[in-house]
Amino acid sequence: MTSQIRRASASVAANIAEGHGRGTTAAFVHFLRTAQGSLKELETHLTLATRVELTSLDRVEALLAQCDGIGRMLRALMRSLQQRIEREGRA
């Protein structure tokens, strides 16, 4: 479980970085969606770790709150970039 949590959390950052390096806004949005999926995977692993009693909810609550905040930032960034794509398409 620990390795899955580490892999999912690293995947969030790696997908954001890879998308940013792709050079197009559409590609960046695609990789942000993938990062968001990895974030949801991380949240799931954290929740499962509490359910199978590998850790306590007290230890995971702060991490889940951080996941929620990162998810909000990802969604806002995707929304902003999607609006940029739509504006450029009309220009």
Phi and psi in degrees as a GROMACS rama.xvg file:
@    title "Ramachandran Plot"
@    xaxis  label "Phi"
@    yaxis  label "Psi"
@TYPE xy
-60.3768  -43.7968  THR-2
-66.9708  -34.8086  SER-3
-67.1341  -38.5212  GLN-4
-65.3604  -44.2221  ILE-5
-63.7272  -43.3028  ARG-6
-63.9361  -44.6078  ARG-7
-64.8293  -40.9991  ALA-8
-68.5411  -38.7227  SER-9
-66.6743  -34.121  ALA-10
-65.1965  -33.8918  SER-11
-58.1974  -54.9285  VAL-12
-65.155  -40.9612  ALA-13
-63.5157  -39.634  ALA-14
-69.6535  -36.0809  ASN-15
-63.5574  -46.4795  ILE-16
-63.9027  -44.6018  ALA-17
-62.8906  -42.7696  GLU-18
-62.7231  -40.8897  GLY-19
-63.566  -34.1787  HIS-20
-80.6999  -5.61979  GLY-21
-73.9204  -25.5612  ARG-22
98.4746  -14.6999  GLY-23
-122.307  150.473  THR-24
-65.4808  -39.3647  THR-25
-62.912  -41.1498  ALA-26
-65.3548  -39.9976  ALA-27
-60.1846  -45.8569  PHE-28
-60.5653  -41.8573  VAL-29
-57.7381  -47.0301  HIS-30
-71.6268  -28.7  PHE-31
-65.4057  -37.3843  LEU-32
-64.0314  -40.0932  ARG-33
-64.6187  -40.8415  THR-34
-61.509  -39.5227  ALA-35
-63.9785  -38.7043  GLN-36
-62.9765  -41.4718  GLY-37
-64.5246  -36.0095  SER-38
-64.1053  -42.1187  LEU-39
-65.3175  -36.7955  LYS-40
-62.6313  -43.4095  GLU-41
-59.9827  -46.1252  LEU-42
-59.302  -40.1983  GLU-43
-64.4497  -45.4563  THR-44
-62.9821  -39.5074  HIS-45
-64.1777  -42.3242  LEU-46
-64.65  -43.7178  THR-47
-62.9489  -37.8267  LEU-48
-60.1617  -34.385  ALA-49
-75.9062  -37.7224  THR-50
-67.2826  -34.6532  ARG-51
-92.826  11.1022  VAL-52
61.604  37.1233  GLU-53
-82.1795  -21.1023  LEU-54
-153.217  171.595  THR-55
-97.8664  156.826  SER-56
-61.545  -34.3927  LEU-57
-57.1898  -38.8566  ASP-58
-75.8959  -22.3529  ARG-59
-98.9123  -22.9891  VAL-60
-55.2994  -44.6454  GLU-61
-64.5905  -37.9998  ALA-62
-66.1519  -41.3828  LEU-63
-65.174  -35.5762  LEU-64
-65.6236  -40.0271  ALA-65
-64.9339  -40.6377  GLN-66
-59.3502  -42.311  CYS-67
-61.6526  -44.578  ASP-68
-64.2124  -41.8715  GLY-69
-65.7361  -39.7416  ILE-70
-61.0101  -40.7519  GLY-71
-63.2124  -42.5693  ARG-72
-64.3924  -42.1819  MET-73
-61.278  -45.0858  LEU-74
-63.3588  -41.1391  ARG-75
-65.4178  -41.4485  ALA-76
-64.9645  -43.3529  LEU-77
-62.0245  -42.4572  MET-78
-61.5203  -44.5942  ARG-79
-63.4188  -45.2984  SER-80
-67.2293  -37.5687  LEU-81
-64.0624  -39.046  GLN-82
-64.3335  -37.6739  GLN-83
-63.2754  -43.6076  ARG-84
-60.1194  -43.9524  ILE-85
-65.4667  -40.638  GLU-86
-63.2226  -44.6159  ARG-87
-66.7414  -30.8628  GLU-88
-69.0854  -27.6471  GLY-89
-87.8916  -17.0514  ARG-90
